[in-house]
Amino acid sequence: MLRRLNFFKDVFDTKEPIILRDYLALERTKLANERTLLAYTRTSLYMILGGIAFLQLRDFIEIRWIGYLAIGLSVVIVFIGVLRYFQIRIRLNKFYEHDNENIGS
């Protein structure tokens, strides 16, 4: 997994000064990252609701495993969403720090 993070190392690395358009693009990226986290959370909540619905069905006890599977997948989905959110956030923060150093000098 650490190798994958190094793969994206050059994506946010720049040696040129940043202009206003680039700052606005970074802000849009931050907002898109937050929207993506909310989408993962929403999907996870729907999976939990679907899993609970399957567990409540009295006539279909033989497919109760689908409910447990949906609840388990919801935990995995929210974990992936939070992990991806923080990965992008850390990369953007590193970019902001790198750029602020260039502006001061």
C-alpha positions, -999 to +999 in steps of 0.1 A: +000+000+000+029+024+007+042+018-028+008+030-042+011+062-023+046+068-037+031+062-072+010+094-068+039+114-053+045+133-085+009+142-091+009+171-067+046+180-070+053+212-088+083+236-092+063+264-108+046+292-088+008+287-084-016+312-097-052+319-086-067+294-111-046+266-095-057+276-060-093+274-072-087+240-087-073+228-055-103+241-036-126+223-060-106+191-055-110+194-017-148+199-021-149+169-045-130+149-019-156+158+008-185+149-016-169+115-023-166+108+015-203+117+018-212+094-011-193+065+006-211+072+039-245+073+021-238+040+003-228+024+036-259+036+054-281+022+026-262-011+028-269-012+065-306-005+059-308-032+033-290-057+056-314-050+084-344-054+060-331-088+049-326-098+086-362-088+094-378-111+067-394-140+085-404-160+054-369-161+039-347-173+067-325-193+043-312-160+027-305-143+060-268-145+051-274-117+025-283-093+054-252-101+073-231-098+041-247-063+034-239-051+069-203-064+067-199-047+033-212-015+047-184-014+073-158-021+046-173+006+023-172+033+050-136+022+060-125+026+024-142+059+021-125+073+052-091+059+041-094+075+006-105+108+021-075+111+044-051+100+017-062+128-006-064+153+022-028+145+033-016+149-003-034+182-007-020+195+026+015+186+016+010+204-017-003+235+001+027+235+025+051+231-004+035+259-023+034+283+007+072+278+011+077+289-025+056+320-021+075+333+009+109+331-008 
